[in-house]
Amino acid sequence: MLKRIFVVILTFALTACMLLGCSFFSHDDARDMQQEIAVVKSYTITNVVLDDDGVGKTYEYKTDKKIIYKRDLLEYVNSNASSLASSFSGDAEGMYKYCVRMLISIELVANEVDALIDSNQVEWGLSQQNEIRRDIYSIIDNTLLSLKNNILSERDQEQIIEIDADTSSSSTTYPVKPDATDSADADEPTEPETTVWTPDRVSWPGVSGDSDARSLEREAMSRFLALIKSRVEDDFRLDKPARKWLKNKINAEIKAIDKLIDTQGIEAVYPKIGEYSYPMNESTSEFGYIMYYLSGENLERSQKITAMQEHLTDRVTVQYDEVEKSYNTLLNDQLSRFDADISEYDSAMSGGSTTVLYHANNNYFYVKHILLPFSDEQTAALTAFQNRPDIKNLSDSEKKEKVELFREQLVESITCYPHVDGEDDLSSPMTVDDVMSHVRSVMTPLAGNVQRANDAFNDLIYLYNTDPGAFGNDKGYVVKYELDEGESETYMQEFADAAREMRRSIEVGQVYAQPVITDYGVHIMYLSSVTQKGIVGLNDVTSPNGSQTYYDLLEEPIKTNRENASYTNWSNNVFTYNYKKHSKTYTDNFKNLWED
């Protein structure tokens, strides 16, 4: 992955957090908070853009002067407290100086993107503004949820637990299978949006649900408005000359909101307050400036940082002959090494990080599986059984027999649940036999069609499996068919034995006849593929059901290195120069933060 400064400074740009998490300061601190700790001077950015005929047009963009106050620094630190604490444990001075550098960096990158937008090299329009609108409403919704829970807590009532729809897929118990169109369309340009996004009426607070729910939402909205008005009144930065335009807009908006409540009720505020008023288009909209000030401006910077990242990397290309050269180099290296020393081949296969282009033998194959686990209680019972003195004192063969019998008895009481949207569907309990029966019904008709069988078994993995390593594992787990003398087993013995029996007795694309039981639970096993001695082609797919080719695998590191070079070149020649030339830090104005 490309390690860019954007990854770091996005941390700030995305901390347009719930308003309840924002930092508030007492009036006693006002003078200290107004100290300037850094400044980014006004300067001119020149871009030369070539037209289709190769004629260059020069664009000159003059940036605004940006002042960074101590309050900005403390809000940054508060918003990123956990990550900063882990990175700068015991080094307060280093942490604060780092944060100031990041605040300067944000302004410099935003300036660069504004210049690229001005020269039509970066698109900035309704699609980008709509994304900011959606993020603003996500922040409003999260804040309202916290306020509702505060109210319920005051009343000693049960609080509300909600999962944000936009993030549920990343926080589920089990991964959700990606849409087949996601990867196919990943590199396709998206169509620009043509209509302004607005929240669905069903999400408006106070307009749906029973009377208690509506009353709670209206009270939360009232507290929300009081909160943001307090935040506006508390912030000296709006009194600075460069921000007067925004304060005037906000004051007018506050009056309009109060009038709206008087005439239409507080329910009418929600669809208005989250409107996004982008200042460069000099919108005459009555609403949106409060949320622009509280979160939209930072979200806008986040969008611009992402745009800068894309601008630097999207133009990076890799030619076919470059990948072909990499393929030939790696192949020739493996041909000479693997034939000379078979342990080199074994190391490459077992390591998993090497792209193997030459198989020195056919001693490896791949297995996929679905794990139906023992419960914590069953695992504890199994451990206790294995540690019983009368079991430990048995011969190995007798102990093995007793343990296997005990595990078989435990299997009868395993309860399985199909996964729906990444969570167990507790309304549909199943036995191991139920799951195995379903797997067989799906897989048996697909015998002989390896690609369809792989697709189907992948679907079953997402439906039933609990082993994290099995999700998204295109090839499956690699197994060595014949171990060398004295070589240790990689997997649980029962799993490895069943895998090798599969390799001997069934065809690729088939499920093993019986579930396999280990100390982890039950494994439903599938023979994914068998390596064939010889060379794989540059355009061969890496797995039976995958669309990724060896060309794709070899292209990725070349492209990543080139993207890194693109960033390094920009950083050395533009960013670092601007940082030194156009920014200034006043350390004396914030050193009390670590000296006191």
N, C-alpha and C positions, 0 to 999 in steps of 0.2 A: 504494500500500500504506500501511496505517496505521502510523505511526511511534510506537510506544508504548514506555514504559519497560520493559514486559514483554520486548520483544525483546532488550533489553540484559541484564536480570537473569536471564533464562532461561539465559544463558551460564553463570552460576554454578550454577543449579539443575540443569543438565544435566551438570555436571562431576563426577558420581558415576562417575569414570572407572575404568579398570582399576586395581586396587589397586597394581600395580607402579608406576603413575605418581603415586601419592600421595606427599606430602611427609613425610619422617620427620626427627625432630630428636634430636640427642644430649642426654643428660641435662645436659651442661654448659650447654645453652641453656634449660633448663627454666624458670628464674626469669624470663628475658626473655620467653619465649613466653607466660607466664601474665599478662602485663600487659594490663589492660583498655584497649582503644582506643576503645570506644564502648558505649553502652548504650541499649536501647529500654525505656523505663519501662513499668510496668503501667498500663493505662488501660481505660476502659469504652467500648465501641462500642454505640451505640443504633440499632436498626433498627425501623422501623414498617412492618408488612406489612398490606395491606388484604385482607380476605376477599372472597368473592363478593358480599356485600351492601354492600361499601364500608366496613365497620367495621374500624378499625385495631387491630392487636395489637402491643404494644411488646415487643421483645426486647432485653435488656441482656446483653452479653457482656464479661466481664472478661478481659483478656489477661494472659499471664505476662510477667514481666520477662525480657528477653533481654540477655545480656552477650556482647559480641563481643571476642575476645581477639586478641593479635598473631598467634598461631598461625593463627587463622581467616583473617586477612588474607594471611599468607604462603602458605597453601594456595590461597587464591583466586588470588593472583598466579601461583603455579606452574602452576595448572591452566589459566590463560588467558594464558600467557606470550606466545605468538605474536601473538594479536590485540592484546594490550596494547602489545607492542613496536612494532607498526605504527602504533598510534594515539597513543602517547606517546613517540615517539623523542626521547631526550635530555631528557625532562621527568619525572624520577623522582618529584619531589614531586607533580606533577599526577596521575601515575598512581596513587600510593598513596592520595591523598585521594579520587580518583574511586572506587577500589575500596572504600574505607570507606563512601562514600555508597551504593554498590551493596549492600553487606552490610546496611546499615540498611534500605534499600529492600525487600530480600527479606523481612525480618522484618515490616515494616509491611504489605506486601501479603498475606503469609500470615495476619496477624492479621485483616485485612479479610475474607479468604475464610473463616476459621474462624467469624467472626461471621455471615457469610451462610449457612454450613452450619448453624449453630446456629438461625438463623431460618427454615430450610427454603427459602431462596431459591436455594441452590446444592446440587445433588445430590452426595452423597458416599457411595458404598456399595461393593458388591462389584465392580462394573465398574471403578471407579477403582483399587481395591486390586489387582485382577487385572492391570491394566496395569503397576502398580509391580512386581508379582511377575515379570512377563515381562521387564521392564527389568533387574531384579536378576539374573535368570539370564543375561541377555545379558552383564552385567558379569562374572559368575562365569566364563562360558564364555570370554570374551576374556582374562581373567586366566590361566585354566588353559592356554589356547593359548600365551600368552607363557611360562609356566613350562615347558611341554613343550618349547618351542623352546630355552629356556635349557639344559635337560637335554641335548637333542640337540647343542647347541653344545659343551657340556662333553665330549661323547663324540665330537666331530668327525664327527657324522652330519648328513645333509641335513635341513633344517628343514621344517616344515609350513606350507603356504600355504593359507589358507581364506578364503572370502568369506562374511561373515555374511548369512544368508538375508534378514534384515529390511532390509538396506541395499543388496543387490546391484542392485536396480532403479535406484538413484540413482547407482551407480558403474560402470555398464556402458559399453562403448565406444559403443554406439548406444542412443538412447531406446527403451524398450519401449512399445508402443501401449497407452494406458490402456484398462482394461476399460470397455466401453460402459455398464455399470451404475454405474461410479464417479461420473460427472457427474450421472447421473439420480438417484442416491441420496444425493448430497452433502448436500442440505438436509433429507433425511429423518431423523427422530430414530431413533437406534439402540436396539434392545431391550436393556434392562439384563441383564447376565449373572446367571445363577442358580446357577452352580456354581463352586467355587474352582478356579482354573487350576493345573495341576501339569505339570512337564516330562515329556515322553514318556520311557519307560524306555530307549529306544534312545540317548538323550543322556546317560545316567548314565555317568560315568567308571568304567572298570574292569570293565564288565559285558559288553562286546561286542568283537568283533575278535579277532585272534590273540593269542597269549600275550605277544608283545613289545609290542603296542599296549596291552593291558590293564595290563602292568607299568609302562609309561610313564605312563599315566593315573593309576595309583595313586600313583606317585611325585610327580606334579604335584599331586595332591590333598593329599598329605602336606605338601608345601611350602606349598601354599595355606593350610592350617590353621595351620602355623607362622607364616606371614606375618601372618594376621589376629590371632592371639594376641599377637604382638609389637606389633602396632598398638594393640591394646586396652591392653596393659601400659604403653605409651609415652605414653598420652594423659591428661594431668592433668584434662581437662575432665570426665571421668567421675567424678572425685572431688568435684566441686562438688555442693552440696546439691540443686540442681534436677535433677541427673542421677543421683542415687543409685539411684533406682528402676531406671534402665536398666542401671547397673553390676551391680546385684544379679541382674537378668535374664540379663545376659551371662555372669556368673560361673557361674550355674546352667546355662546353655546349654553352656558349655565343659566342665563336668563331664559333662553328658548326652552330649556328642559323644564324649568319651573313653570313656565306658561303651559307647556304641553301637559304636565301633571294636572294643573288646574282645570284644563279644558277637556282632556281625554283620559286622564287617569294615569297612574304610574306604569300600567301595563304597556302604554304606548312608547315608553322610553327605550326599551330594549332594542327594537329594530332600528332605532335612530342613533343611539350613542356609539354603536360599534362601527358606524360608517367610517371609511378610511379616506381622509382628505389629504391627498398628496400635494404638498405645497408648491411644487414646481409647475403644476397645471393651473394655479391660481383659481382653484375651484371656489365657487360662490356658495357651496353647500353650507347649511346652517349647522350641520352636525359632523362629528368625527374628529374634531381637533383635540378634545380631551383625551381620547384613547390614542390618538397619534402621539401626543406628548407622553402618556404613561407607558405605552408599549409599542405603538406602531413605528416610531422612529427607530427603535432598536431592531424591530423585525425587518424594517426596510434595510438597515445596514446588513443584517444577516443575508437578505436576498442579494445584496450587492456583493458581499464577500463570496457567496456561492457563484455569482456571475463572473467574478474575477477569476476564480478557480477554473471555471469552465472555459473562459476565454484563453487562459494559458495552456490548457491541456487538450481542448477539443480539436485543435488544429494539428495535433501530433499524429502522424501516420507512420505505418510500418509497411515496407514493400515486401512482396512475396519472396523475392530473391534473398532478402535479409533473413527471413524465417527459414528458408530452404538452406541457407548457409549454416545457420545455427543447428538445424536438423542434421546435416551431414557431419558437422564437427562432433556433435554429441554421439551420433551413431558410430562413427569411426572410433571414437574413444571407447565406447562400450564394447564394440567388436573386439578390440585388442585386449581390453582389460578382462572382460567376462570369460573369454576363451582361455586366457592365460591363468586365471585364478577364479574358480567357480564361487569362492567366498565373496568376491566382489559383487557378483550377480545376486547372491543371497542377501547381502547387505542392502543393495539397492531395492530389492523387492520388499524386504521386511521394514526398511526405514520409512517408506511411504512418501518421502519428499522428492525423490528422484523420478523424472520422467523416463521410464524404461522404454527404449526403442528396439532393443535386441534381447530376445529371450534365449538364454543359453540352453534351456531345456524346457520341458513341459511339466515341471514339478510343482507348479503353483496354480491355485484356482481361487475363485472368489465365492463367498457365501453371504447371503443376506438372511436376516432373521427377524422375527417378531418376538419380543420378550414379554411374557405375561408373568409378572413378578409375584413372589410370595409377599404377603403383607409384613409389616414390621413385627407383628405378633408371631406370625408363622416363622419368620427368620429367627426370632429369639428362641422359639420352641425348638427349631432344628439345631441351633447352636448348643442349646442346653442338652439336647439328646446326644449330640456328638461328643460332648464333654462328660457325659455320665461315666463313672468309673467302670461299670460293667460293660460299656460299649468300647471305651478306650483300651481295655485290656484284651479285647478279642484279637484274633489274627486279622491281617489285612483283608483277606477274602471274606471272612465272617462279618467284619465291621462294614465292609462295602455293601454286603447283602442287606444288613440291618438298616443302614442309612438309606439305601435306595428304597426299601419298603416304606420307611417312615416318610420319605419325601413324596412317594406316590400317594400316601394317605393325605398328606397336606394338600396335594394338587386337587383333590376332590373338593376341597373347601375354598379354593381360590375363586374370588369374584372379579370378573373382568367387566370393563365398561367401554363401549365404543367412544371415540373422541369426536366431539362436535365443536367446531370452532376452537380447537386446541384445548378443550376441557373434557373431563369425564362426563358422559351423559348418565347421571345417577338414576335416571328413570328407566334405564335399560340394562339391568344387571345380566351378565352372561356367565356361563361356566366355561372352562377350558374346552370341553367337548363342543359347546356351541360355537366358539370361535373357530376351532379346527374344522368343524363341519362347514362353516361359511367359507373359510379359506379354500377348502377342497372344492366347493361348488363353483368358486370363481376361477380357480386355477386349472382344474382338470380339463375343461373344454379348450384351454389355450395350449395344450401340449403340442409341441412342434412349431409354435410361433413364438420364438424367443423374445422378440421385441415387444409384442403385446403382453406376453407373460411378465416381462420385467416391469412394464408400465402398471399392470394390474397388481403385482406384488408391492410395488412402491405405494400404490393407493392403500393397500391393506396395512402397510407399515404405519402410514399416517392415521389410519383408522384405529389400530389396536396397540401398536408397539409403545413401550416405555423406556427403551434403551436410547439415551441421547445420541450415541454414536451411530445409530442406524438411520436417523433421519437425514435425508439429502445426501446419503452415501451412495453415489452412482454405481460404483463397482461392487461395494460390499466389503467384507473383511477378507483379507488375503490369508490363505492357509497353505502351508507347505505340505505336500502329499507324503513324502518320505523324509523323515528327519535324519540328520547325520548322527553317527554314533556319539552318544553323550550329549546331544543337543537337547536343551530344555524345551518343554511344551509352552506355547504362547498362550493358549486358551485353557479354560476349564477342560479337564480330560474328557468328560462326557460330550462336551460340545465338539472338541477336536476329533474324537472317535466317530461321532455321527457325521461330521463333515467329510471325513475320508471315506466312510461307508457310502455317502451320497456320491462322491466322486467315482466310486467303483460301480455303483448299482443303478444310477438314474442318469437321465439326460439333462443337459443344460436347459434351464427354463422350467424345471419341475420342482415340486415341493417334496421334502422328505416325508415318507409314509407316516411316521409317528412323531408326536411331539417329543422333544428331548428335555430331560429334567436335570438341572444342576442346582447348586446351592442358591442360585439367584431366582430360580423359578422355572417356568416352562419356555422353551425356545421352539418356535415353528420355523423350520429352516428351509432355505431355498438355494438351489445351485445356480449362481448368477452367470459365471463364465469360467472357462478353463484356458490358461495360457497355452499357446502353441509355439513350439520352438521356431525361431526365425525372426525376421525383421518386420516391424509394423510400419505401415506407410504414413507419410506426412499427412495425408488427408483421411486416414482411417479414423473412425470414431473411437473414443477411449472406453466406452462401455456399450453393451448391446442396445440399450434403450436411450442412450444419450445423443445429443446433437453436437456435443463438444468433440472437436477433432484434436489430433496431436499438433496440428498447425496452430489451433487456438491456444493450446498449452504453452507452446514455444513463443508465440507472439506476445503473450502477456508480459513476461519479464522485460522484453525488449521495449515494449511500449511504456512500461512503468519507469524504466531507466531514462527514457527520452522525456517523459513528463517531469521527472525529477530534474533533469538537465534544464528543461524549459523554465521551471520555477527558480532553480539556482541562478540562471542567467538573469531572470527578471529581478530576483532579490539582490544580486550583486550590482546590477547596473542601474536599477531604478529605485527599488525600495530602500536599500541601505543608504544610497545617496540622498534621497529625500529625507530620510530620518535624520541624518547628520546635518543636512543643509537647512531644513525648514522646521525643525522642532527644537524646543528648548525645555529642559526640566529644571524645576526649582526645588531641589532636595531639601533645602533649609525649611521650606514651608510644610513639609510633612514628616520630617525625621523624628518629631516628637511621638509619632505613632509607635515607634519601636524603642525609643529611648525612655519614655515615661514608664 
